[in-house]
């Protein structure tokens, strides 16, 4: 009995990555948009209200720092020939 597991990955097209490494504004925006949910998840922080209730919020400062790091790494990424 053989079962085939199929995984579907939502990958960015190679051309988008290639253009983003060259500094194309639209491609860079597409890269940031692609990782927005992941960055939101990494930026989520536990907060307490005045009644001691726990709330999870996105730390906007941390989110901007992560987006900046992604942008720098994208622009510095070298694609081989």
C-alpha positions as CSV (number, residue, x, y, z in Angstrom):
1,X,0.0,0.0,0.0
2,X,1.7,3.2,-1.1
3,X,0.4,6.5,-0.2
4,X,1.5,9.6,-1.9
5,X,1.8,12.8,0.1
6,X,1.3,15.9,-1.8
7,X,2.5,19.2,-0.4
8,X,1.7,22.4,-2.1
9,X,4.0,25.2,-1.4
10,X,3.2,28.8,-2.2
11,X,6.6,29.8,-3.5
12,X,7.5,33.1,-5.0
13,X,8.3,32.9,-8.7
14,X,12.1,32.9,-9.5
15,X,11.7,36.0,-11.7
16,X,10.1,38.0,-8.8
17,X,13.1,37.1,-6.6
18,X,15.6,37.9,-9.4
19,X,14.0,41.3,-9.9
20,X,13.8,42.0,-6.2
21,X,17.5,41.4,-5.9
22,X,18.0,44.1,-8.5
23,X,15.9,46.5,-6.5
24,X,12.7,46.5,-8.6
25,X,10.2,48.2,-6.3
26,X,7.2,46.1,-7.4
27,X,9.1,42.9,-6.9
28,X,10.3,43.9,-3.4
29,X,6.8,44.8,-2.4
30,X,5.7,41.3,-3.6
31,X,8.4,39.7,-1.5
32,X,7.3,41.7,1.6
33,X,3.7,40.9,0.9
34,X,4.5,37.2,0.5
35,X,6.1,37.1,4.0
36,X,3.7,39.5,5.7
37,X,1.7,36.8,7.5
38,X,4.9,35.0,8.7
39,X,6.4,38.3,9.9
40,X,3.1,39.1,11.7
41,X,3.3,35.8,13.5
42,X,6.9,36.4,14.5
43,X,6.0,39.8,15.7
44,X,3.1,38.7,17.9
45,X,3.5,39.7,21.6
46,X,1.5,38.9,24.7
47,X,-0.1,42.0,26.2
48,X,-2.2,42.4,29.4
49,X,-5.0,44.8,29.7
50,X,-5.9,46.7,32.9
51,X,-8.0,43.7,34.0
52,X,-5.2,41.2,33.6
53,X,-6.7,39.7,30.4
54,X,-4.2,38.4,27.9
55,X,-4.3,39.8,24.4
56,X,-2.0,39.0,21.5
57,X,-1.0,42.0,19.4
58,X,1.5,42.6,16.6
59,X,4.5,44.6,17.8
60,X,4.7,47.1,15.0
61,X,8.3,48.1,15.8
62,X,9.5,44.5,15.7
63,X,7.5,44.0,12.5
64,X,9.3,46.9,10.8
65,X,12.7,45.6,12.0
66,X,12.0,42.2,10.5
67,X,10.8,43.7,7.2
68,X,13.9,45.8,7.1
69,X,16.1,42.8,7.6
70,X,14.3,40.9,4.9
71,X,14.7,43.8,2.5
72,X,18.4,44.1,3.2
73,X,18.9,40.3,2.8
74,X,16.9,40.4,-0.4
75,X,18.9,43.2,-1.9
76,X,22.2,41.6,-0.9
77,X,21.2,38.2,-2.3
78,X,23.5,37.0,-5.1
79,X,22.0,34.7,-7.8
80,X,24.7,32.6,-9.5
81,X,25.0,32.4,-13.3
